[in-house]
Amino acid sequence: MIDRLIEKIKETNNPTVVGLDPRLSYVPEHIVNECYEKYGKTPKAVAEAFFMFNKEIIDATYDLIPAVKPQVAMYEMFGPEGMECYIRTIKYAKSKGLVIIGDIKRSDIASTAEAYSDGHIGRVDIGGEKLEIYYEDFITLNPYLGIDSIEPYFGNCKDYERGMFVLVKTSNPNSGELQDLDVNGMKLYEKVGELTEKWGEAFRGEYGYSSVGAVVGATHPSQAENLRKLMPHTFFLVPGYGAQGGKAEDLAVCFDENGLGAIVNSSRGIIAAYKNAKYKDMFSEKDFAKASRQAVIDMRDDLNKYRLK
């Protein structure tokens, strides 16, 4: 699966993943009002509004990007209707040829981890029928419970050509409270990075990168540079660009000499671009998807100035 993601990045010349993390405040009023009129102020209305919103953004950007990353919490909070929207969104994005990174950040062991794995990147067995449920290509995982919380996913990664991104150095301001602690002469994030590199050895593809990747925040460039050296075969998922303060020039350290090795996420900077002062005079609220397309183009060009050495 990592080879397919890399090939999509090469094909689009764009290491951008669009974070499909909708909030009602991001969805234009005409869509929200239409759904309220049809379904009332209900979770069903929200789910329909989210899908209409996501669909237009996908339609406007799919030819420019390699992947999308829906954040499950934004859908899960609205119950079964929200989760149905999550699945519909993923299926629609896949129909457009996009790679799906399900941002689920799961962490558990044994049969619970196996259940997460089967549901999200494997198959569930119902009376001998093996069925796919969530259709993600990659998922994000929290490694705090150690290899016991990662190994249950290996079988499905192998059998169904799927992958994972392990949280190593996250973009939030206080990640250092735990991740920067000293552990036998190493920072904790370095130790997790070292383990992630090891866990991925059996899953390396033709480009030398593993389907066991790492989440490395854009807001910590010095740590990212250190991790790139520690993890030469680990592909990075990089959150924090734009709205969280990460800059393209700081992200150059995440890429290798060929401009590969990382994919950079932007969520509200793209999906809510029409609200941004930069685009407000260029696009009306009804043209929100066109604003998203322009934001993708601008992000692509910004990243490429620094990653393509």
N, C-alpha and C positions, 0 to 999 in steps of 0.2 A: 504493500500500500504506500510506503514512503516513496517508492520510485514513481508511482502515479502522481503523487502530490508534487514531486520535483518536476516531473514532465509538464504538469499543468502550469507551474511557475515559469518554466522556460518558454512554454507556448505563449503565455500571456505577457511575458517579460514583466511580471508583476508579483512581488512577494507579499501581497496584501490579502488578508482574510477579513471579510466583512462580518462583524459581530451582530447577529440578528437578535438583539436584546430589547424588544419593544416595551415601551411604557405607554400608557394612555396619553400622557402629556406629549409624547412624540408623534402620535397619530393625528393627522389633520382632522379638523372639526367636521368636514363634510363626510368623512368615512365614519367617524364615531357617531355622528347624528343619524346617519343612514342605518347603522346597526342598532342603535337605541330604538329607532322607530319600528324596526322589524322584530326585535327580540326583547325590548325593554331594557332596563338597566340591570343586566344579568351577566353572569360569566359567559354565557353563550354569545352575547353581544360583543363582549371584549374579545373573545376568541375569533369571532368572524372579522372584527376590525383589525386584529393583529394579522390574520392571514391575508386580508386584502392589502394591508400595508406592506407586509413582507413580500408578497407576490409582485407588487409593482417595483419594489427595490431590486428583487432578483431579476425581473425582466429588463430593468434598465442597466444592470451591471454585469450580468453573467458572462458576457463576452470579454470582459476586461479583467476578471479575477479568477484565481484558481479554486477558491474555497469560501465557504461561509461557516460561521461558528455561532449557532444558537445557544444561548444560555438558558438552561432548563428551568431555573428558578422563576424567570419571568413568565413562564407558561404554567408551571406547576402550582403557583399561588392561586390560579383560577380553577383548580380542580380538574376533573376529567375533561371538561371542554377545552381547558388550556392545554392539557397534554395531547388531546386530539389535534389541536392546532400545531403543536410542536411536531408531531409526526407528519401532518399534512405539509408543513413548511419544508421539512427535510425531504420528503418524497418529491415535492415540486422542484426543489433545488437540485436534486439528483437527476431529475428529468432534463435539466438544463446542462448536465455534464459536470456539475460542481462536486468537489470533495467536501464531505461533511465532518466537521470537528464538533462533537457534542460536548459542550462545556458542562459536565455533570459533577466533577470534583468528588467522586465517591472514595470512601475509605472504610474497608471492613475486611474480615477474614473468612476463611473456610466456606461453608455453604452459602453464606450471605454474599460474599464476594463472587462466588460462582453464579449466583442468581443475577447479580448486577451484570456480570460478564455475558451470560447467556442472553439476557434481555437487550443489552445495548450493542454488543458487537458480535454476538453469536446467534444461536437459534434456541428457541424453547421447544420442548418436546410435549406435544399434546396428543396422547393416544397413538404415538408412533409417527405423527406428522411433525416435521421440524419446520418451525415458522420463524421468520424474521419479524421483530417487533418495532424497533426504533430506527433501524437503517443507518446508524452512524458509521463512518469509516474510521474515525479516531474518537477517543474520549479522553477527558482529563481525569487524573487520579491523584489523590493525596497519599504520600508514602509514609505517613507518620507511624503506621503500625508495622513498618518494615516489609521485608520480602513476602511475608504472609499476606499482605494486602495488594501485592502486585502479581505474584506468580499465578493466581487463579485465572488471570486474563491471558496468559501465554498461549494456552491451547486454542482459544478462539482467534487470537491474532494469527496463529499459524494456519489453522484450518480454513479461515475465511478471509485471509489477507487483510487484517485490520491492524490498528495501531493505537498507541496511547501517548499522552504527554503527561509526564510526572511533574508535580509541582516541586521545583528546585529553589528558585529565587524569585519570589513573587513581587509584583509592582507596587503593592500597597505601602504607605509611608512607614508603618511600624512593623514591617516584616522582619526587621533586624532583631526585634525582641527575642525571637527564637532562632531565626535562620543565621544570625551572625554570632551566635554563641560559640565559644571555643570548645572543641571536642578533640582531646589528645593532639593538640597542636594544629588542628584544622578548624575552620569555621564549619558550623553545621551544614550550611548550604553546599560547601565544598564536598563534605562527606556524602551528602545525598546525591550530588552530581557525580561523584566517583562511583557510587553504587548504581546509578542510572546508566552510566556508560557500560558498566559490567553487565547489568541486566539485559542490555540491548545487543550483546555480542551475537546471539544466535539469529537476530532479525535484521541483519545488515543487507542492504540491497546493492544494486549494481553501481550506484553513485557513492557507495561507501558509508551511507547513513543508515541508521537503524529505524525501524518502525516504533521503537521505544524512544520517544523524544522527551524533551524537557520544556517546562514553562520557565522562561527567564525574562523578568520584567525589564521594560525599556527605561524605567526610571532609575536603574542602578547600573550605569554603563561600565564602571570599573569592575564590578563583580561579574558582569556579563563577559568582559574581556578575559577575566581569569577563568571563567567556566569554559569559554571557547577553547582555551588551551588544555584544560583538564578533560574535556569531552569532545575529542576531535571527530567522533563518529555519531554524535548525538545531534539530531535536528531540533532547533529551538522554535517554540511557539512564543512569540514576544508580545505581551499585552502592555498597555500603558502609553502608546504613541498618541500624540495630539492632546486630547482633553485632559489626560492625566499628567501631562508634562514631558513625556518622552519625545526627543527630537531625532530627526533622521540622521544627523551627523554623529549622534551618540550611538546609533544602532549599527554603524559600520562594523564594529567589533564583533557582532553576532554572525557575520557572514564570512565565508572562506574566500580564498583568492579567486574563485570562479563566480563569486556573487551568489553562492548557494549557502545552505545551512540553516536558514531561518525563514519563518513566515511571520508577518507583523499584523497584529489585530488592531482594528479601529471599529468601535461600536457607534456610540452616539455621534462621533465626529462625521460619520457617513450617513447613518440612517436618519439623523435629525439635522442634517446639513442645512436644510432650508430655513432653520431657525438661527443659524450662525450669521453674524453680521457680514461675514465675507461673501455670503451667497444670497442674503436677504433681498438685495436690490436686483439680483439677476433672475431669481426664480420666485414665482408665487407659491402659496401654500399648495395649490392644486398641482404644481409642478415639482412636488417634493422629490419624486424619483429622479427627475432630471438633475436636481441639486445633488442627490446622492451619487449619480454618475460622475458629475464634475468633481466631487470630492474624492472619488476613487482615482480619477485621472490625476488630480493634483497630488494625492498621496503617492501614487505610483512614481510620478516624475520626481518627487522629493526624495523618496527612498533610493531611486536609481542613480541619483547624483552621487551618492555616497557608497552604495554597495558594489557598483560596477567600476572597480578600480582600473 
